[in-house]
Amino acid sequence: MGARVPALGGRRRQRIRHDRQHDRAGSSARGRRPQKAGPDQAIGRSKGGLTTKIHALVDALGNPVGFHLTGGQEHDLAGADALLPELEAEALIADKAFDADQRVLEPLADAGKTAVIPPRKSRTTPRAFDKDLYKARHLIENFFAKLKQFRAIATRYDKTARCFLAGIHLVAALIWLN
């Protein structure tokens, strides 16, 4: 019948076949798996990107006594909810972020503990606090300065919150021994 006539240039036009089921880019829907439903890894998006907040309690000498991890977008009160029930000290020295009546001040008062927290400017009725005792808040800042001397803690190399918290505990033990 008729012989196939080659196209210009002497080459035949061939259709290129591929293994995909549909003619669009991307993987097929069947090959995708659902997201892993595991524990929270304490990574959250904040202004600086993906970050983790370390909430800590220190004693009167600046030695660490408790830790809690949350995502970077979480408020500081999320750490307070986790750490305050295990507080053994007679006083809590914290910054203005912890000036919350129901979540911090009332539970401390019910436990017979003193809250040394300066009032927020937006508070309608300012409350008094011990300014001389508040000067000891530098102990927690000094602890975080020592903690961030360790690069793996400052930049969070660990993928899981469990491993990152274990690294924090290891560094805290070193700080405690010094």
Secondary structure, 3 states (H helix, E strand, C coil): CCCCCCCHHHCCCCCCCCCCCCCCCCCCHHHCCCCCCCCCCCCEEECCEEEEEEEEEECCCCCEEEEEEEECCCCHHHHHHHHHHHCCCCEEECCHHHCCHHHHHHHHHHCCCEEECCCCCCCCCCCCCCHHHHHHHHHHHHHHHHHCCCHHHHHCCCCCHHHHHHHHHHHHHHHHHC
